[in-house]
Amino acid sequence: MERLSTTTMLPDTFQGTRDDIAGQIGLIWQQAKAPLIVPLLKLLVVVCLGMSLMLFMERVYMGIVIVFIKLFGRKPEKSYKCDSMRDDLELGHSAYPMVLVQIPMYNEKEVYQLSIGAACGLSWPSDRIIIQVLDDSTDPAIKELVELECQRWASKGINIKYEIRDNRNGYKAGALKEGMKHNYVKLCDYVAIFDADFQPEPDFLWRTIPFLVHNPEIALVQARWKFVNADECLMTRMQEMSLDYHFTVEQEVGSATYNFFGFNGTAGVWRISAINEAGGWKDRTTVEDMDLAVRASLKGWKFVYVGDIKVKNELPSTFKAFRYQQHRWSCGPANLFRKMAMEIVRNKRVSLWKKLYVVYSFFFVRKVIAHTVTFFFYCVVLPATVLVPEVEVPKWGSVYIPSIITLLNAVGTPRSFHLLMFWILFENVMSLHRTKATFIGLLEAGRVNEWVVTEKLGDALKMKSGAKAPRKPRFRVGERLHLLELVVGAYLFFCGCYDLNFGRNRYFIYLFLQSFAFFIAGVGYVGTFVPNS
C-alpha cells in the first residue's frame, strides 16, 4: 500500500528514479531547462549586456572628455575669473566677504580637536569669519569636551560659536539647517562646510572664495579629498581607487562640461543666497548634499570643481563602517532619483542637454546601473551560464568590456595598478550591498532613511613625520557573520566546482576567487589586513 501511494504521487516519467532523489532533481532540471531556464537566462544575459554597454559608453565618454581637458589645459582658473583678494586701503577688512565655516559633528571624540583646530587655523581676516560648531553629540562627556575646545579657541580671539539642539531630527541636514537660522549667519555671504574628520589647509578660503566673488553665477566651489590613511590596509587602498576615479574623472567632467556635479557634503564653499533660493537644506533623503546640489542646479546656478585644492580626511578602515557608509551613499541617490526625476524633466530653466546628463548619466547609469549590473551580471548571471552551457556569453561582454572599464578606473590611482584584481573582487563584494541599498532607495523600503555616522578612528592624529614603523599583517574577525555574502559565496563556489568537474573551464578561476572574496567578507575579515609595504 505504501509503495502504491508513492507510485501514484509521482508522474510516470519518474518511476525509474523514485528512490533516487538526486536523480529526480536532475530530471526535473533537465525538463525545465529547455522551455524555461534557458530562455530566461538568455533574456537576463541580453539585459545585462545592454546595461554593461551603457556603463561602458559612459566610462569611455568621460575618459575622452578628460583627455581633452588635460590636453587643452581647461583648468577652472582659465574658465572663470579668480583674481586673488587684495587689501583695500579705504574699506579695510570690510572689502572681504563674511564667511561662515560650519563643522557638523556627532560624538567625534577622536577627531573633534583636529577638525576645530584646522577650521580655526584658516587664514582669513579674523573679523570676517565665523566658525560654527554644530554638535549633535549624545554623549555628555564628548559634548563637554567639544564645548571646552571651542572655549579654548574663543579665548585666543577666534570668533567661534558652539551650537547644540534638543534633537537629531534630520541628522546632518537638520543640523546644517538649524545652524543657518542664527542671526549672525545673516551677515555672511558664503559658507564653507567641513565634516569632523576634514582638515583644510590654511589657504583654503583664499583659493576658493575668489571664484564666488568674481563670478556671481557660481553657487558652489568643491575641493578634492586627500586621504591621510589610504595606506592603512588593503580595504582603504581599494576605497582610494574608487574615490580617486570619482574626483579625477566624474567630478572633473561634470564641472567642465555641464557645470554640475554632486556636492560631496564637505570640503566645499556655498553661496548662501544660492542655498536659500534652492530651498535650503532638506532631510528627505540621506544625501542632503546631493539633494541641495540638484535643486540649486535646476535654479540655473553653476558649480566649479577645483581638483588642485585638496582637503585631508580619513577613510573608513573597518568593514562595518564601510558597509554603513556605502548603504547611505547608494540608497540616498536612488531615493533622490525617485523623488526628483520628473521634476528634473519638467524643469524649464536648464537646457535639455543638461537635463539628459543629470537624469541619464549622473543618476541612472552611475547610481543605478553601475551597482546592479556589477552584482547581477558578474555574481549571478555569468556564474549561472556555467550550469547552462546552452547559453553563451560573448567574449566582448564577459572579458573585453569589464577589462576596459577596470583599466579606466585605474587612471585615477596609477600607484595601485598592481592591485586591480583585488579591486575587482572587492567591488563585486560591495556591489551586493550597493544593489540592495539601491533597490531600498528606489522602492522606499524600511531602511531608506537609515543614517549611521561613519566611525572615525582619528588616524590623522597619529600621523608622524618620517617613516612609519613596520607593522605585521593582521586579521580582524567581524562582530557577526554576514549571511548575504556567505550565500552568494556558496553559490559562486558551487558554480566553480561544477565548472571544474565537467571540464568546461569557462570562468572557474574567477568563480573560485570571487567565492573566496565573498566568504572573507561574510566572516568579517575584510577591513584591517595586508598593510602596505
LUMDRENTOR-885062 format. One line per field, with one value per residue (C-alpha): residue number from 1; residue in one letter; x, z, y. Coordinates in Angstrom, 1 decimal. Each point is the difference from the previous one (the first is absolute). Example, Ala and Ser with C-alpha at 12.3 -4.5 7.8 and 13.67 -1.06 7.14 Angstrom:
seq <- (1, 2)
type <- (A, S)
X <- (12.3, 1.4)
Z <- (7.8, -0.7)
Y <- (-4.5, 3.4)
//
This chain:
seq <- (1, 2, 3, 4, 5, 6, 7, 8, 9, 10, 11, 12, 13, 14, 15, 16, 17, 18, 19, 20, 21, 22, 23, 24, 25, 26, 27, 28, 29, 30, 31, 32, 33, 34, 35, 36, 37, 38, 39, 40, 41, 42, 43, 44, 45, 46, 47, 48, 49, 50, 51, 52, 53, 54, 55, 56, 57, 58, 59, 60, 61, 62, 63, 64, 65, 66, 67, 68, 69, 70, 71, 72, 73, 74, 75, 76, 77, 78, 79, 80, 81, 82, 83, 84, 85, 86, 87, 88, 89, 90, 91, 92, 93, 94, 95, 96, 97, 98, 99, 100, 101, 102, 103, 104, 105, 106, 107, 108, 109, 110, 111, 112, 113, 114, 115, 116, 117, 118, 119, 120, 121, 122, 123, 124, 125, 126, 127, 128, 129, 130, 131, 132, 133, 134, 135, 136, 137, 138, 139, 140, 141, 142, 143, 144, 145, 146, 147, 148, 149, 150, 151, 152, 153, 154, 155, 156, 157, 158, 159, 160, 161, 162, 163, 164, 165, 166, 167, 168, 169, 170, 171, 172, 173, 174, 175, 176, 177, 178, 179, 180, 181, 182, 183, 184, 185, 186, 187, 188, 189, 190, 191, 192, 193, 194, 195, 196, 197, 198, 199, 200, 201, 202, 203, 204, 205, 206, 207, 208, 209, 210, 211, 212, 213, 214, 215, 216, 217, 218, 219, 220, 221, 222, 223, 224, 225, 226, 227, 228, 229, 230, 231, 232, 233, 234, 235, 236, 237, 238, 239, 240, 241, 242, 243, 244, 245, 246, 247, 248, 249, 250, 251, 252, 253, 254, 255, 256, 257, 258, 259, 260, 261, 262, 263, 264, 265, 266, 267, 268, 269, 270, 271, 272, 273, 274, 275, 276, 277, 278, 279, 280, 281, 282, 283, 284, 285, 286, 287, 288, 289, 290, 291, 292, 293, 294, 295, 296, 297, 298, 299, 300, 301, 302, 303, 304, 305, 306, 307, 308, 309, 310, 311, 312, 313, 314, 315, 316, 317, 318, 319, 320, 321, 322, 323, 324, 325, 326, 327, 328, 329, 330, 331, 332, 333, 334, 335, 336, 337, 338, 339, 340, 341, 342, 343, 344, 345, 346, 347, 348, 349, 350, 351, 352, 353, 354, 355, 356, 357, 358, 359, 360, 361, 362, 363, 364, 365, 366, 367, 368, 369, 370, 371, 372, 373, 374, 375, 376, 377, 378, 379, 380, 381, 382, 383, 384, 385, 386, 387, 388, 389, 390, 391, 392, 393, 394, 395, 396, 397, 398, 399, 400, 401, 402, 403, 404, 405, 406, 407, 408, 409, 410, 411, 412, 413, 414, 415, 416, 417, 418, 419, 420, 421, 422, 423, 424, 425, 426, 427, 428, 429, 430, 431, 432, 433, 434, 435, 436, 437, 438, 439, 440, 441, 442, 443, 444, 445, 446, 447, 448, 449, 450, 451, 452, 453, 454, 455, 456, 457, 458, 459, 460, 461, 462, 463, 464, 465, 466, 467, 468, 469, 470, 471, 472, 473, 474, 475, 476, 477, 478, 479, 480, 481, 482, 483, 484, 485, 486, 487, 488, 489, 490, 491, 492, 493, 494, 495, 496, 497, 498, 499, 500, 501, 502, 503, 504, 505, 506, 507, 508, 509, 510, 511, 512, 513, 514, 515, 516, 517, 518, 519, 520, 521, 522, 523, 524, 525, 526, 527, 528, 529, 530, 531, 532, 533)
type <- (M, E, R, L, S, T, T, T, M, L, P, D, T, F, Q, G, T, R, D, D, I, A, G, Q, I, G, L, I, W, Q, Q, A, K, A, P, L, I, V, P, L, L, K, L, L, V, V, V, C, L, G, M, S, L, M, L, F, M, E, R, V, Y, M, G, I, V, I, V, F, I, K, L, F, G, R, K, P, E, K, S, Y, K, C, D, S, M, R, D, D, L, E, L, G, H, S, A, Y, P, M, V, L, V, Q, I, P, M, Y, N, E, K, E, V, Y, Q, L, S, I, G, A, A, C, G, L, S, W, P, S, D, R, I, I, I, Q, V, L, D, D, S, T, D, P, A, I, K, E, L, V, E, L, E, C, Q, R, W, A, S, K, G, I, N, I, K, Y, E, I, R, D, N, R, N, G, Y, K, A, G, A, L, K, E, G, M, K, H, N, Y, V, K, L, C, D, Y, V, A, I, F, D, A, D, F, Q, P, E, P, D, F, L, W, R, T, I, P, F, L, V, H, N, P, E, I, A, L, V, Q, A, R, W, K, F, V, N, A, D, E, C, L, M, T, R, M, Q, E, M, S, L, D, Y, H, F, T, V, E, Q, E, V, G, S, A, T, Y, N, F, F, G, F, N, G, T, A, G, V, W, R, I, S, A, I, N, E, A, G, G, W, K, D, R, T, T, V, E, D, M, D, L, A, V, R, A, S, L, K, G, W, K, F, V, Y, V, G, D, I, K, V, K, N, E, L, P, S, T, F, K, A, F, R, Y, Q, Q, H, R, W, S, C, G, P, A, N, L, F, R, K, M, A, M, E, I, V, R, N, K, R, V, S, L, W, K, K, L, Y, V, V, Y, S, F, F, F, V, R, K, V, I, A, H, T, V, T, F, F, F, Y, C, V, V, L, P, A, T, V, L, V, P, E, V, E, V, P, K, W, G, S, V, Y, I, P, S, I, I, T, L, L, N, A, V, G, T, P, R, S, F, H, L, L, M, F, W, I, L, F, E, N, V, M, S, L, H, R, T, K, A, T, F, I, G, L, L, E, A, G, R, V, N, E, W, V, V, T, E, K, L, G, D, A, L, K, M, K, S, G, A, K, A, P, R, K, P, R, F, R, V, G, E, R, L, H, L, L, E, L, V, V, G, A, Y, L, F, F, C, G, C, Y, D, L, N, F, G, R, N, R, Y, F, I, Y, L, F, L, Q, S, F, A, F, F, I, A, G, V, G, Y, V, G, T, F, V, P, N, S)
X <- (0.0, 2.9, 1.7, -3.3, -0.5, 3.6, -0.4, -3.3, 1.4, 2.8, -0.5, 0.9, 3.2, 1.4, -0.8, 3.4, 1.6, -2.5, 2.6, 2.7, -0.7, 3.1, -1.1, -3.5, 1.4, 2.3, -2.9, -2.2, 2.9, 0.5, -3.7, -0.4, 3.3, -1.0, -3.4, 0.6, 3.5, 1.9, -2.4, 0.0, 3.7, 0.5, -2.3, 1.9, 3.3, -1.4, -1.2, 3.3, 2.0, -2.1, 0.7, 3.7, 0.0, -1.7, 2.6, 2.8, -1.0, -0.3, 3.5, 1.5, -1.7, 1.3, 3.4, 0.0, -1.2, 2.8, 2.6, -1.2, -0.1, 3.6, 1.3, -1.6, 0.7, -3.6, 0.6, -2.6, 2.4, -0.1, -3.7, -1.0, 1.3, 1.7, 2.3, 1.5, -1.7, 2.0, -0.1, -1.9, 1.5, -3.3, -2.3, 2.5, -1.2, -3.6, 1.1, 0.1, -3.2, -1.3, 0.6, -1.8, 1.9, -2.3, 1.2, -2.8, 1.0, -1.4, 1.9, 3.3, 2.3, 2.9, 0.1, -1.8, 3.2, 1.5, -3.0, -0.6, 3.7, 0.2, -3.0, 1.3, 3.3, -1.5, 1.7, -2.6, -0.6, -1.0, -2.9, -1.4, -0.3, -2.3, 0.7, -3.2, 0.3, -3.3, 0.2, -2.7, 1.9, -2.1, 2.9, 0.1, 3.7, 0.8, -2.2, 1.8, 3.4, -1.1, -1.4, 3.2, 2.0, -2.2, 0.5, 3.8, 0.1, -2.4, 2.5, 2.5, -2.1, -1.7, -3.6, -1.4, -3.5, -1.0, -3.5, -2.1, -3.7, -2.5, -0.3, 1.7, -2.9, 1.3, 3.4, 2.7, -2.5, -2.0, 3.1, 1.1, -3.5, -0.2, 3.4, -1.1, -2.8, 2.3, -0.1, 3.8, -0.3, -1.9, 3.2, 1.8, 0.3, 1.5, 0.1, 2.8, -0.9, 2.4, -0.9, 1.6, 3.0, 0.9, 3.1, 0.1, 3.3, 0.3, -0.3, -3.2, -2.2, 2.5, -0.1, -3.8, -1.8, 1.3, -1.9, -3.2, 0.8, 0.9, -2.6, -3.5, -1.5, 2.1, -1.7, 2.5, 3.7, 0.9, 3.5, 1.5, 0.5, 3.4, 0.1, 2.4, -0.4, -0.1, 2.9, -1.7, -1.1, -1.0, -3.6, 1.0, 2.1, -3.1, -2.0, 2.6, -0.1, -3.8, -0.1, 3.0, -1.8, -3.1, 2.0, 2.5, -2.6, -3.7, 0.2, 2.4, -2.2, -3.1, 1.6, 1.7, -2.9, -3.3, 0.9, -1.7, 1.2, -1.2, 1.2, 2.1, -1.5, 3.3, 3.1, -2.0, -1.1, -3.6, -1.5, -2.6, -2.5, 0.1, -0.8, -2.9, -1.3, 0.2, -2.2, 2.7, 1.0, -2.5, 0.1, -2.3, 3.0, 3.3, 1.9, -1.0, 3.1, -1.0, -3.6, 1.1, 2.3, -2.7, -2.5, 2.5, 0.9, -3.6, -0.1, 2.8, 2.9, 3.5, 2.5, 3.8, 2.2, 3.6, 2.1, 3.2, -1.5, 0.2, -1.4, 1.3, -2.5, -0.3, -1.3, -2.0, 2.5, -2.4, -2.4, -3.0, 0.5, 0.5, -3.2, -2.1, 1.6, -0.6, -3.6, -0.6, 1.9, -1.9, -3.5, -0.1, 0.7, -2.5, -2.7, 0.8, -0.3, -3.4, -1.1, 1.5, 0.0, -3.2, 0.8, 3.3, -1.7, -2.7, 2.5, 0.1, 3.0, 2.7, 0.9, -1.2, 3.6, 0.6, -3.3, 1.0, 3.4, -1.5, -2.8, 1.8, 3.7, 0.2, -2.9, -1.1, 3.4, 2.3, -2.4, -2.3, 1.5, 3.6, -0.9, -2.7, 1.9, 3.2, -1.9, -2.6, 2.3, 3.3, -1.3, -3.3, -0.6, 3.6, 0.5, -3.4, 1.1, 2.5, -3.0, -1.7, 2.5, -2.7, 0.2, 3.1, 1.3, 2.0, 3.6, -0.3, -2.6, 1.7, 3.7, 0.6, -2.5, 0.7, 3.7, -0.2, -2.3, 2.5, 3.0, -1.8, -0.8, 3.7, 0.8, -0.6, 2.4, 2.9, 2.0, -2.6, 0.0, 1.4, -3.0, -2.6, -0.9, -0.7, -2.0, -2.2, -0.7, -0.6, -2.4, -2.0, -0.4, -1.1, -2.4, -2.2, -0.5, -0.2, -2.6, -2.1, 0.2, -0.8, -3.2, -0.9, 0.4, -2.0, -2.8, 0.2, 0.2, 0.6, 3.6, -0.3, 0.8, 2.4, 3.0, 2.9, 2.9, 3.2, 2.4, 3.2, 3.1, 2.0, 2.8, 0.9, 1.0, 2.5, 1.7, 3.6, 2.7, 2.5, -0.3, -2.4, 1.0, -0.7, -3.1, -0.8, -2.9, -3.1, -3.5, -3.1, -3.0, -3.4, -2.5, -2.5, -0.4, -1.4, -2.4, -0.5, 3.7, 0.2, -3.0, 1.3, 3.5, -1.5, -1.8, 3.2, 2.0, -2.6, 0.1, 3.8, 0.0, -2.6, 2.0, 3.3, -1.6, -1.5, 3.2, -1.6, 2.6, -2.1, 0.5, 1.0, 3.0, -2.1, -2.8, 2.4, 1.6, -3.3, -1.5, 3.0, -0.4, -3.7, 0.9, 2.7, -2.6, -2.6, 2.1, 1.1, 3.7, 0.0, 1.0, 3.3, 2.5, 2.9, 1.7, 2.0, 3.8)
Z <- (0.0, 0.9, -3.3, -1.9, 1.6, -0.8, -3.6, -0.6, 1.4, -2.7, -3.7, -2.2, -1.1, 3.5, 0.7, -0.8, 2.3, 2.8, 2.5, -1.2, 1.2, -1.7, -3.3, 0.3, 0.6, -3.0, -2.2, 1.1, -0.8, -3.5, -0.8, 1.2, -1.5, -3.7, 0.2, 3.1, 1.3, -3.3, -1.4, 3.3, 0.4, -3.6, 0.7, 3.1, -1.9, -2.7, 2.7, 1.9, -3.2, -0.8, 3.4, -0.4, -3.3, 1.6, 2.8, -2.5, -2.3, 3.1, 1.2, -3.5, -0.6, 3.3, -0.8, -3.3, 1.6, 2.7, -2.8, -1.7, 3.4, 0.7, -3.6, -0.2, 3.7, 0.8, 3.6, 2.0, 0.3, -3.8, -0.3, 2.8, 1.4, 3.3, 0.8, 3.5, 2.7, 0.8, 2.8, -0.6, 1.9, 0.2, 0.8, 2.1, 1.0, -1.1, -3.6, 0.9, 0.0, 3.3, 0.0, 2.2, 0.7, 1.1, 1.7, 0.6, 2.4, 2.0, 2.8, -1.8, 3.0, -2.1, -2.5, 1.5, 1.0, -3.4, -1.9, 2.2, 0.0, -3.8, -0.4, 2.5, -1.9, -3.2, -1.3, -0.4, 1.7, 3.5, 0.1, -3.3, 1.0, 2.3, 1.1, 0.8, 1.7, -0.3, 2.7, -0.1, 2.4, 2.3, 2.4, 2.7, 0.6, -3.7, -0.1, 2.9, -1.7, -3.3, 1.9, 2.0, -3.3, -1.5, 3.1, -0.2, -3.5, 0.9, 2.7, -2.8, -1.8, -2.5, -0.8, 0.7, 0.9, 1.7, -1.0, 1.2, -0.4, 1.9, -2.5, -3.0, -2.4, -3.6, 1.1, -1.8, -2.2, 3.1, 1.8, -3.0, -0.5, 3.7, -0.2, -2.8, 2.2, 2.4, -0.4, -0.5, -3.1, -1.8, 0.0, -2.0, -3.8, -0.3, 2.1, 0.0, 1.2, 1.5, 1.5, 3.3, -1.4, -2.7, 0.3, -2.4, -0.7, 1.3, -3.5, -0.8, 0.1, -2.0, -2.8, -0.1, 0.9, -3.0, -2.4, 1.8, 0.4, -3.7, -1.5, 1.2, -1.9, 2.0, 3.1, 1.1, 0.0, 0.7, 1.0, -0.2, 2.8, 1.0, 2.1, 3.0, 0.7, -3.5, 0.8, 3.2, -1.5, -3.3, 0.5, 0.2, -3.2, -1.8, 1.2, -1.1, -3.6, -0.2, 1.5, -2.0, -3.2, 1.3, 0.6, -2.9, -2.7, 1.1, 1.9, -2.6, -2.9, 1.6, 0.9, -3.3, -2.3, 1.8, 3.0, 2.1, 2.3, 3.3, 3.0, 2.2, 3.2, 1.2, -1.1, -2.0, 0.2, -0.8, -0.8, 2.7, -2.3, -2.3, 2.9, 1.0, -3.6, -0.4, 3.1, 2.6, 1.5, -0.1, 1.9, -2.3, -1.0, 1.5, -2.7, 1.0, -1.8, -3.4, 0.5, 0.5, -3.0, -2.3, 1.1, -0.3, -3.5, -1.0, 1.0, -2.5, 2.3, -1.1, 1.9, -0.2, 1.0, 0.8, 0.1, 1.0, 3.4, 2.2, 3.5, 2.2, 1.4, 1.3, -1.8, 1.9, 1.0, 1.3, -2.1, 2.3, -0.4, -3.7, -0.5, 1.8, -2.1, -3.3, 1.0, 0.5, -3.2, -2.1, 1.5, 0.2, -3.7, -1.1, 2.3, -1.2, -3.6, 0.7, 1.6, -2.5, -3.4, -1.3, 1.6, -2.0, -3.2, 0.3, 1.0, -2.6, 1.4, -1.1, -3.5, -1.3, -0.2, 3.7, 1.0, -2.1, 1.7, 3.6, -0.6, -2.2, 0.7, 3.6, 1.5, -2.1, -1.3, 3.0, 2.9, -1.2, -3.0, 1.3, 3.2, -1.3, -3.1, 2.1, 2.3, -2.2, -3.0, 1.6, 3.1, -1.1, -3.7, -1.2, 2.5, -0.9, -3.6, 1.3, 1.0, -3.3, -2.8, -2.6, 0.9, -1.5, 1.2, -2.7, 0.9, -0.5, 2.7, 2.5, -0.5, -2.2, 1.4, 3.7, -0.6, -1.7, 2.8, 2.6, -1.8, -0.3, 3.7, 0.8, -1.7, 3.1, 2.2, -2.1, 3.1, 0.7, -3.5, 1.3, 2.3, -2.8, 0.6, 3.7, -1.0, -2.3, 2.8, 2.5, -2.2, -0.9, 3.7, 0.7, -3.0, 2.0, 2.7, -2.5, -2.1, 3.1, 1.2, -3.5, -0.1, 3.5, -1.2, -3.2, 1.9, 3.1, 2.2, 3.7, 0.3, -2.6, 2.6, 2.1, 1.0, 1.9, 0.5, -1.5, 2.7, 0.1, 1.7, 0.1, -2.1, -1.1, 3.6, 0.0, -3.2, 0.6, -2.1, -1.4, -0.6, 1.9, 2.0, -1.9, 1.0, -0.2, -2.1, 2.2, -0.5, 1.9, 0.2, -0.3, 2.8, -1.8, -3.1, -3.0, -1.6, -3.3, -0.8, 1.1, -2.1, -3.1, 0.7, 0.3, -3.3, -1.8, 1.6, -1.2, -3.5, 0.0, 1.2, -2.7, -2.7, 1.1, 0.4, -3.5, -1.6, -1.5, 1.5, -0.9, 3.0, 2.8, 1.1, 0.2, 1.8, 2.6, 0.6, 0.3, 2.2, 2.3, 0.1, 1.0, 2.7, 1.3, 0.2, 1.5, 3.0, 0.4, -0.8, -2.5, 1.5, 1.7, -1.8, -2.4, 1.1, -2.7, -0.2)
Y <- (0.0, 2.3, -0.8, 0.7, 3.4, 1.0, -1.1, 1.8, 3.3, 0.1, 0.4, -3.0, 1.7, -0.3, -3.6, -1.3, 2.6, 0.3, -1.4, 2.3, 3.6, 1.4, -1.7, 1.4, 3.5, -0.4, -1.2, 3.0, 2.3, -1.5, 0.2, 3.6, 1.2, 0.1, 1.6, 2.3, 0.5, 0.4, 2.7, 1.8, -0.1, 1.2, 2.9, 0.9, -0.2, 2.4, 2.4, -0.1, 0.5, 3.0, 1.5, -0.8, 1.9, 3.0, 0.0, -0.6, 2.9, 2.3, -0.8, 0.3, 3.3, 1.4, -1.3, 1.9, 3.2, -0.3, -0.4, 3.2, 1.8, -1.0, 0.7, 3.5, 0.8, 1.0, 0.8, 2.0, 2.8, 0.5, -0.4, 2.3, 3.2, -0.7, 2.9, 0.0, 2.0, 3.2, 2.5, 3.2, 3.0, 1.8, -2.9, -2.0, -3.4, 0.8, -0.6, -3.7, -1.9, -1.6, -3.7, -2.6, -3.3, -2.8, -3.2, -2.5, -2.7, -2.9, -1.7, 0.7, -0.7, -1.0, 2.9, 3.0, 1.8, -0.6, 1.4, 3.0, 0.8, -0.2, 2.3, 2.5, -0.1, 1.3, 3.1, 2.8, 3.4, -0.9, 2.4, -1.5, -3.6, -1.9, -3.6, -1.9, -3.4, -1.9, -2.6, -2.7, -2.3, -2.1, -0.8, 2.7, -0.6, 0.6, 3.1, 1.4, -0.6, 1.6, 3.1, 0.4, -0.2, 2.8, 2.1, -0.6, 1.4, 2.8, 1.1, 0.4, 2.5, -2.3, 0.8, -3.5, -1.0, -3.3, -0.9, -3.0, -1.0, -2.0, -2.8, -1.6, 0.4, -0.1, -1.0, 2.0, 1.9, 0.9, 1.3, 2.1, 1.3, 1.0, 1.6, 2.3, 1.4, 2.0, 3.8, 0.3, -2.2, 2.8, 2.0, -2.7, -0.3, -3.5, -3.2, -2.5, -3.5, -2.6, -3.3, -0.9, -1.8, 2.5, 2.3, 2.9, 1.7, 3.6, 1.5, -1.9, 3.1, 2.1, -2.5, -0.6, 3.2, 2.0, -2.3, 1.0, 3.7, 0.5, -2.3, 0.8, -3.0, -2.6, -1.5, -2.6, -0.5, -3.6, -1.2, -3.4, -2.5, -1.2, -3.1, -0.1, -3.7, -1.4, -2.3, -1.4, -3.2, -1.7, 1.2, 3.6, -0.4, -1.4, 3.0, 2.4, -1.5, 0.5, 3.5, 1.2, -0.9, 1.8, 3.2, -0.3, -0.8, 0.2, 3.4, 1.4, -0.8, 1.2, 3.3, 0.6, -0.9, 0.4, 2.3, -2.7, -2.7, -1.4, 2.0, -2.4, 1.4, 1.4, 1.8, 2.5, 3.7, 1.0, 3.4, 0.4, 1.7, -3.0, -2.3, 2.1, 0.3, -3.8, -0.5, -0.6, -3.3, -2.8, -3.3, -2.1, -2.2, -1.0, 1.9, 3.6, 1.3, -1.5, 1.1, 3.6, -0.2, -1.2, 2.6, 2.8, -1.2, 0.1, 3.6, 0.7, 0.2, -1.2, -2.2, 0.0, -2.9, 0.9, -3.2, 1.9, 0.9, -3.1, -0.4, -2.8, -2.5, -3.6, -3.1, -2.6, -2.7, -2.6, -2.0, 0.8, 3.7, -0.3, -2.1, 2.7, 2.7, -1.8, -0.7, 3.7, 1.0, -2.5, 0.2, 3.8, 0.8, -2.7, 1.5, 3.5, -1.2, -1.4, 3.3, 2.5, -1.8, 1.6, 3.4, 0.0, -1.0, 2.7, 2.8, 2.8, 2.0, -2.5, -1.3, -3.3, -1.2, 0.7, -1.7, -3.0, -0.1, 0.2, -2.5, -2.6, 0.3, 1.3, -1.9, -2.9, -1.3, 0.9, -0.4, -2.9, -1.9, 0.0, -1.8, -2.4, -1.3, -0.6, -2.3, -1.7, -0.5, -0.9, -1.7, -1.6, -0.3, -0.7, -2.8, -1.4, -0.5, -2.6, -2.1, 0.6, -0.5, 0.7, 3.7, 1.6, 3.4, 1.8, 0.6, 3.8, 0.1, -2.3, 0.9, 3.1, 2.5, -0.9, 0.2, 3.5, 1.3, -1.3, 1.6, 3.3, -0.1, -0.4, 3.3, 2.0, -2.1, -1.2, -1.0, -2.8, -1.4, -3.3, -0.4, 0.0, -3.7, 0.7, 3.1, -2.2, -2.5, 2.7, 2.0, -3.1, -0.8, 3.6, -0.1, -2.3, 2.6, 2.9, -1.8, -0.8, 3.6, 1.2, -2.0, 1.2, 3.5, -0.5, -1.8, 2.2, -3.1, -0.2, 1.0, 2.9, 2.7, -2.0, 2.3, -1.5, 2.4, -1.3, -1.1, 2.1, -1.4, 3.2, -1.4, 3.5, 0.8, -2.8, 1.0, 0.8, 1.4, -2.4, -3.7, -2.1, -3.0, -3.2, -1.9, -3.6, -1.1, -0.5, -1.3, 1.1, -2.2, 1.8, 0.3, -2.3, -2.1, 1.7, -2.5, 1.8, -0.3, -3.6, -1.0, 1.7, -1.5, -3.5, 0.5, 1.1, -2.8, -2.5, 1.4, -0.1, -3.7, -0.9, 1.7, -1.7, -3.5, 0.1, 1.3, 3.1, 2.4, 3.0, 2.2, -2.4, 2.1, 3.1, -1.8, -1.5, 3.3, 1.8, -2.6, 0.3, 3.8, -0.4, -2.5, 2.4, 2.8, -2.4, -0.8, 3.6, -0.2, 2.8, 3.3, -0.1, -2.3, 0.2, 3.2, 1.8, -0.6)
//
